[in-house]
Amino acid sequence: MRPGLALFVKTPGRSPVKSRLWPAIGREAAEALYLDCATAVGETAIALQRNDRLHAYWAVAEADGDHAAPSDPWQLLPVIAQGEGGLGERMAHVYATLRARHGAALLIGTDLPQLSMPALTDAVDALVHAKADLVLGPSEDGGFWLVGGRVDLPLAAWTAPRYSTPDARSDFLAALPKGLHIHQLDAAHDLDEPGDLAVVAAALAALPERTASQERVSRRLDALLATMPR
């Protein structure tokens, strides 16, 4: 089994991205950082795909975009639609789509440019080798940076969480059916607020090896941090 991995993205200029960073660094810089982060996460997924470990996709928010156009940023991977509704409904839709295609599904955002091959391999192995029904990557802000599974989940499990709050992960866990075996990955710090810039920069600097895209994100973060008040 090769799980399907969906990287949830929005298209700058068509949807607001990283708006919580706008007051600190400006919209243009936030959008450029977002695209660099998405590319970094995408390249890590592609590396595993080349090793026949998973099938990777962009899960794009805008349903009516021309994702074949050269100007579209989502060129590295095939595109699937997130579907309609709130975040929970859209996650449920993508999860069910990938479960139907590949037997197991992994969902991830673009807020973790420091994502490493070992971390993603851990998630894949837990599902492929039936070590767990679900995998969950906890974020240090109370959310989660990855969720995946090889079992069907009720819609309520996806819609119960208060996303973008410190209670999102606990809400999700409380809404799951009883008796599931959950494999928790290492906690990580994702990039949402101005205060996250330095933390993510340090996490990138601590990686034993960095991809070209991670190097680009690291340089961009260093440049942004140099312009911000101490």
C-alpha positions as CSV (number, residue, x, y, z in Angstrom):
1,M,0.0,0.0,0.0
2,R,1.2,3.5,-0.9
3,P,-0.9,6.1,1.0
4,G,-2.1,9.3,-0.6
5,L,-0.7,12.5,0.8
6,A,-2.6,15.8,0.3
7,L,-0.9,19.1,1.0
8,F,-3.6,21.7,1.7
9,V,-2.9,24.9,-0.1
10,K,-4.5,28.2,-1.1
11,T,-3.5,30.3,-4.0
12,P,-2.0,33.7,-3.2
13,G,-3.9,36.5,-5.0
14,R,-7.1,34.4,-5.0
15,S,-7.3,33.6,-1.3
16,P,-5.7,35.3,1.7
17,V,-2.7,33.4,2.9
18,K,-0.6,34.0,6.1
19,S,-2.8,37.0,7.0
20,R,-1.6,36.9,10.6
21,L,1.9,37.8,9.3
22,W,0.7,40.8,7.3
23,P,1.0,43.4,10.0
24,A,4.6,42.4,10.8
25,I,6.1,41.7,7.4
26,G,3.5,42.9,4.8
27,R,1.2,40.9,2.5
28,E,3.7,40.5,-0.4
29,A,6.4,39.1,1.9
30,A,3.9,36.8,3.6
31,E,2.7,35.5,0.3
32,A,6.2,34.9,-1.0
33,L,7.1,33.1,2.3
34,Y,4.0,31.0,2.0
35,L,4.9,29.8,-1.5
36,D,8.5,29.0,-0.5
37,C,7.2,27.0,2.5
38,A,4.7,25.1,0.3
39,T,7.5,24.2,-2.1
40,A,9.7,23.0,0.7
41,V,7.0,20.7,2.1
42,G,6.1,19.6,-1.4
43,E,9.7,18.6,-2.2
44,T,9.9,16.5,0.9
45,A,6.8,14.7,-0.2
46,I,8.1,14.3,-3.7
47,A,11.3,12.7,-2.4
48,L,9.2,9.9,-0.7
49,Q,7.1,9.6,-3.8
50,R,10.2,8.9,-5.9
51,N,11.0,6.1,-3.4
52,D,7.5,4.6,-4.1
53,R,6.4,5.3,-0.6
54,L,3.3,7.5,-1.3
55,H,1.2,9.4,-3.8
56,A,1.4,13.1,-3.3
57,Y,-1.1,15.8,-4.3
58,W,-1.9,19.5,-3.9
59,A,-5.3,19.8,-2.3
60,V,-6.2,23.3,-3.6
61,A,-8.9,25.5,-2.1
62,E,-10.0,27.3,-5.2
63,A,-12.2,25.0,-7.3
64,D,-12.3,27.1,-10.4
65,G,-8.6,27.7,-11.0
66,D,-6.7,26.8,-14.1
67,H,-4.1,24.6,-12.4
68,A,-2.5,23.7,-15.8
69,A,-1.5,27.3,-16.5
70,P,2.2,28.1,-16.3
71,S,1.4,30.9,-13.9
72,D,-0.3,28.6,-11.4
73,P,2.0,27.8,-8.5
74,W,0.8,24.2,-8.1
75,Q,2.8,22.6,-10.8
76,L,5.0,20.1,-9.0
77,L,2.2,17.6,-8.1
78,P,-1.2,16.6,-9.4
79,V,-4.1,18.7,-8.0
80,I,-7.3,17.6,-6.2
81,A,-10.0,19.9,-5.0
82,Q,-10.6,20.4,-1.3
83,G,-14.4,20.6,-1.9
84,E,-17.0,22.8,-0.2
85,G,-17.7,23.9,3.4
86,G,-15.5,24.7,6.4
87,L,-12.1,23.3,7.0
88,G,-13.5,20.2,8.7
89,E,-15.8,19.3,5.8
90,R,-13.0,19.9,3.3
91,M,-10.5,17.7,5.3
92,A,-13.2,15.0,5.5
93,H,-13.7,15.2,1.7
94,V,-10.0,14.9,0.9
95,Y,-9.4,12.2,3.4
96,A,-12.2,10.1,2.0
97,T,-11.0,10.7,-1.6
98,L,-7.5,9.5,-0.9
99,R,-8.8,6.6,1.2
100,A,-10.9,5.4,-1.7
101,R,-7.9,5.8,-4.1
102,H,-5.0,4.5,-2.0
103,G,-6.4,2.8,1.1
104,A,-4.7,5.2,3.5
105,A,-4.6,9.0,3.6
106,L,-2.3,11.7,5.0
107,L,-3.2,15.4,5.3
108,I,-0.7,18.1,5.9
109,G,-0.5,21.9,5.6
110,T,2.3,24.1,4.4
111,D,3.2,25.7,7.7
112,L,6.1,23.3,8.4
113,P,9.0,24.0,6.0
114,Q,11.3,22.2,8.4
115,L,9.4,18.9,7.7
116,S,12.1,16.2,7.4
117,M,12.1,12.9,5.5
118,P,12.4,10.9,8.7
119,A,9.3,12.5,10.2
120,L,7.2,11.9,7.1
121,T,8.5,8.4,6.8
122,D,7.5,7.7,10.4
123,A,3.9,8.6,9.5
124,V,3.9,6.5,6.3
125,D,5.4,3.5,8.0
126,A,2.8,3.5,10.8
127,L,0.0,3.2,8.2
128,V,1.7,0.9,5.7
129,H,2.8,-1.6,8.3
130,A,-0.5,-1.4,10.2
131,K,1.2,-0.2,13.4
132,A,-1.7,2.2,13.9
133,D,-5.2,3.1,12.6
134,L,-4.4,6.8,12.7
135,V,-1.3,9.0,12.8
136,L,-1.2,12.5,14.3
137,G,1.5,15.1,14.3
138,P,0.9,17.4,17.3
139,S,1.7,21.1,16.9
140,E,3.0,23.0,19.8
141,D,0.1,25.5,19.6
142,G,-2.5,22.8,20.4
143,G,-3.3,21.9,16.8
144,F,-1.8,19.2,14.6
145,W,0.5,19.5,11.6
146,L,-0.4,16.1,10.1
147,V,-3.3,13.7,10.4
148,G,-3.6,10.4,8.6
149,G,-5.4,7.1,8.7
150,R,-6.3,3.8,7.2
151,V,-9.8,3.7,8.6
152,D,-13.0,5.6,7.8
153,L,-13.8,8.4,10.2
154,P,-17.2,10.1,10.8
155,L,-17.8,13.6,9.6
156,A,-18.2,14.7,13.2
157,A,-14.6,13.9,14.0
158,W,-13.5,16.5,11.4
159,T,-16.1,19.2,12.2
160,A,-15.8,19.0,16.0
161,P,-12.4,20.7,16.4
162,R,-12.2,24.4,17.0
163,Y,-9.5,24.9,14.4
164,S,-6.8,27.6,14.9
165,T,-7.3,27.5,18.6
166,P,-5.3,25.7,21.4
167,D,-8.1,23.2,21.7
168,A,-8.1,21.8,18.1
169,R,-6.1,18.7,18.8
170,S,-8.0,17.7,22.0
171,D,-11.3,18.4,20.2
172,F,-10.3,16.1,17.4
173,L,-9.1,13.3,19.7
174,A,-12.3,13.5,21.8
175,A,-14.5,13.2,18.7
176,L,-12.8,10.0,17.4
177,P,-14.5,6.6,17.6
178,K,-13.4,4.7,20.6
179,G,-10.7,1.9,20.4
180,L,-8.6,3.4,17.6
181,H,-4.8,2.9,17.9
182,I,-3.2,6.3,17.3
183,H,0.5,6.8,16.6
184,Q,1.7,10.2,17.7
185,L,4.6,11.8,15.8
186,D,7.1,14.2,17.3
187,A,5.6,17.6,18.1
188,A,6.6,20.5,15.8
189,H,6.2,24.3,15.7
190,D,4.4,25.5,12.7
191,L,4.5,29.0,11.1
192,D,1.4,31.1,11.7
193,E,2.3,34.2,13.8
194,P,5.2,36.7,13.8
195,G,6.6,35.1,16.9
196,D,6.9,31.8,15.0
197,L,9.4,33.2,12.5
198,A,12.4,32.8,14.7
199,V,11.4,29.4,16.1
200,V,10.9,27.9,12.6
201,A,14.2,29.5,11.4
202,A,16.0,27.8,14.3
203,A,14.3,24.5,13.5
204,L,15.5,24.8,9.9
205,A,19.0,25.6,11.1
206,A,19.0,22.5,13.3
207,L,18.2,20.1,10.4
208,P,21.2,17.8,9.6
209,E,20.4,18.2,5.9
210,R,18.3,20.7,4.1
211,T,16.8,20.7,0.6
212,A,17.3,23.6,-1.8
213,S,13.8,24.8,-0.9
214,Q,14.4,24.6,2.8
215,E,17.6,26.6,2.2
216,R,15.6,29.3,0.4
217,V,13.1,29.5,3.2
218,S,15.9,29.7,5.8
219,R,17.5,32.7,3.9
220,R,14.1,34.4,3.5
221,L,13.4,34.0,7.3
222,D,16.8,35.3,8.2
223,A,16.3,38.4,6.0
224,L,12.8,39.0,7.5
225,L,14.1,38.7,11.0
226,A,16.9,41.1,10.3
227,T,14.3,43.8,9.5
228,M,12.1,43.3,12.5
229,P,12.4,45.0,15.9
230,R,14.3,43.1,18.5
